[in-house]
Every structure is written in C-alpha cells, then in structure tokens.
Amino acid sequence: MAQNPYLHVLVQSGYYDGACDYFNAKYNLWQMDPGGKLKDRMSFEGYRSGHMMYLRKDDLATSNEHLRQFILKSIPKEGQAAKY
C-alpha cells in the first residue's frame, strides 16, 4: 500500500469463522497501519456468520452491498492525485 497510493484493502470476516478468525484479521489491519496514515484506504466489515458468509442470506446481501460501496470508493476521481 505504501508503494501504490491507489491500492485499497477490504477485509470481510465472519464473527464465528474458525479458520480465518475475526480478531486476527482486525489485528493484522492494526499492525499494517499503526500510525493511521492508510486508514482511509483500509476497510473492515464483520458479519454474523462463519467462514462461508454467503450461506447466510442476510450476510450475503450485506456483504454484496459492502463490496459495491468499496469498489465505488476505490475508483479514483478524474484528475485526483495520489494522497500518499
């Protein structure tokens, strides 16, 4: 992210995921940016499901909407210079 100012990161995690646990994902994001310089390009969303969030219909709809918002937020506006 330090080398590419247009790179954004979205982490989607189920609260009850035993393989890729919620708190480990949060911890890794905190460790990537302890100073907070990249916080406007890092997003985290948690869902009331396990590893396969798409199996719970409510989480499927919510995660799809979060993904759409993330994509729109990640597209640089025309003429926008790098922030980093």
Contacts in CASP RR format, 6 or more apart in sequence:
PFRMAT RR
TARGET T0000
AUTHOR 0000-0000-0000
METHOD contacts of the structure
MODEL  1
MAQNPYLHVLVQSGYYDGACDYFNAKYNLWQMDPGGKLKDRMSFEGYRSG
HMMYLRKDDLATSNEHLRQFILKSIPKEGQAAKY
1 7 0 8 1.000
1 9 0 8 1.000
1 32 0 8 1.000
1 38 0 8 1.000
1 41 0 8 1.000
1 42 0 8 1.000
1 84 0 8 1.000
2 38 0 8 1.000
2 84 0 8 1.000
5 82 0 8 1.000
5 83 0 8 1.000
5 84 0 8 1.000
6 74 0 8 1.000
6 76 0 8 1.000
6 82 0 8 1.000
7 41 0 8 1.000
8 41 0 8 1.000
8 42 0 8 1.000
8 43 0 8 1.000
8 70 0 8 1.000
8 73 0 8 1.000
8 74 0 8 1.000
9 29 0 8 1.000
9 41 0 8 1.000
9 42 0 8 1.000
9 43 0 8 1.000
10 43 0 8 1.000
10 44 0 8 1.000
10 45 0 8 1.000
10 66 0 8 1.000
10 67 0 8 1.000
10 70 0 8 1.000
11 25 0 8 1.000
11 29 0 8 1.000
11 43 0 8 1.000
11 44 0 8 1.000
11 45 0 8 1.000
12 44 0 8 1.000
12 45 0 8 1.000
12 46 0 8 1.000
12 47 0 8 1.000
12 53 0 8 1.000
12 63 0 8 1.000
12 66 0 8 1.000
12 67 0 8 1.000
13 20 0 8 1.000
13 21 0 8 1.000
13 22 0 8 1.000
13 25 0 8 1.000
13 26 0 8 1.000
13 44 0 8 1.000
13 45 0 8 1.000
13 46 0 8 1.000
13 47 0 8 1.000
14 22 0 8 1.000
14 46 0 8 1.000
14 47 0 8 1.000
14 48 0 8 1.000
14 49 0 8 1.000
14 50 0 8 1.000
14 51 0 8 1.000
14 53 0 8 1.000
14 59 0 8 1.000
15 22 0 8 1.000
15 46 0 8 1.000
15 47 0 8 1.000
15 48 0 8 1.000
15 49 0 8 1.000
15 50 0 8 1.000
16 48 0 8 1.000
16 49 0 8 1.000
16 50 0 8 1.000
17 49 0 8 1.000
17 50 0 8 1.000
17 51 0 8 1.000
18 50 0 8 1.000
18 51 0 8 1.000
19 51 0 8 1.000
20 51 0 8 1.000
22 46 0 8 1.000
25 44 0 8 1.000
26 44 0 8 1.000
29 42 0 8 1.000
29 44 0 8 1.000
32 38 0 8 1.000
32 42 0 8 1.000
33 39 0 8 1.000
33 42 0 8 1.000
37 84 0 8 1.000
38 84 0 8 1.000
40 83 0 8 1.000
43 66 0 8 1.000
43 70 0 8 1.000
43 73 0 8 1.000
45 62 0 8 1.000
45 63 0 8 1.000
45 66 0 8 1.000
47 53 0 8 1.000
47 56 0 8 1.000
47 59 0 8 1.000
47 62 0 8 1.000
47 63 0 8 1.000
48 56 0 8 1.000
48 58 0 8 1.000
48 59 0 8 1.000
49 55 0 8 1.000
49 56 0 8 1.000
49 59 0 8 1.000
53 59 0 8 1.000
53 60 0 8 1.000
53 63 0 8 1.000
54 60 0 8 1.000
54 63 0 8 1.000
END
